[in-house]
Amino acid sequence: MRRLLVLLLLPVLLLAGCAGGDDSATPDGTGAAALADVTVTGEEGEKPSVEFEAPLTLEDAAATVVTEGDGAAVEEGQQVRAHLVTYDGATGQELESSWEQESPVGFPMDSTQINPALYEGILGAAVGSRLLIGVPPQAEGTSTALVVLDVLDARVVPTRAQGEPVTPPEGLPTVTLADDGAPTITIPDAEPPTDLVIQQLITGEGPLVEQGQRITVQYTGVTWPGGEVFDSTWENGRTAQFAIGVGQVIPGWDTGLVGQPVGSQVLLVIPPDQGYGPEGQPDAGIEGTDTLVFVVDILDAY
């Protein structure tokens, strides 16, 4: 699967526990004066222009509101959708921009999953705001980062599929759910199908997923044969977000999830040619002949 913008930012900005010290940044609060010489211009909805004199170094996190939105305040536990652009404080160079990717990023307001400077800078900001956030050097040899972020949306996203249960036909892998919704997948003692299988286990009541949308999911993946778990958001403790139907994930996902109602749980049985192909994924223990079985909870789409 291709790395998304939010994943590209994880090592630099979003990885929890990397910001220096215990200092927090609040919009127009402590540390905002450090950003006084940074100029942000641009029309609402368009990529901003950012000017500052490099090198710029911050010892502590800092945040300020460039433009105040008129929406509700962002709360802990919500899923935020945002456009952002980042700059290297040492050189003044642009690092990454979701505007260039033509797709906003999504991430949870969870201090264990995103960088504390971003978490504190966004928490409490009104939806529709444009924020300027300064992230101090993450480790020795790294530099300050500046982030201009437009908060497009913030909402509560369920943690598991919700809808009408469906009884699947016999012969498919069986799925049992823990109290929290985490699936256990049992592979039958049989040869896997050679064609892609798309089977709803729970039919959600939300809108149908459209090609090009960014979806939020929980999933567990196992191999057939063997039934070994090779990846699971339930075990990792975090949901996943990515664009669907545009080649950012394996073909079986693009085909199997577009058109499904949000809120659904879908069983995907994916033959090798619609998975990782003859090369497999050795790092994940997937051989080129393995069929992949996923149980995917579709939590959100926008």
Order of alpha helices (4+ residues) and beta strands (2+ residues): alpha-beta-beta-beta-beta-beta-alpha-beta-alpha-beta-beta-beta-beta-beta-beta-beta-beta-alpha-beta-alpha-beta-beta
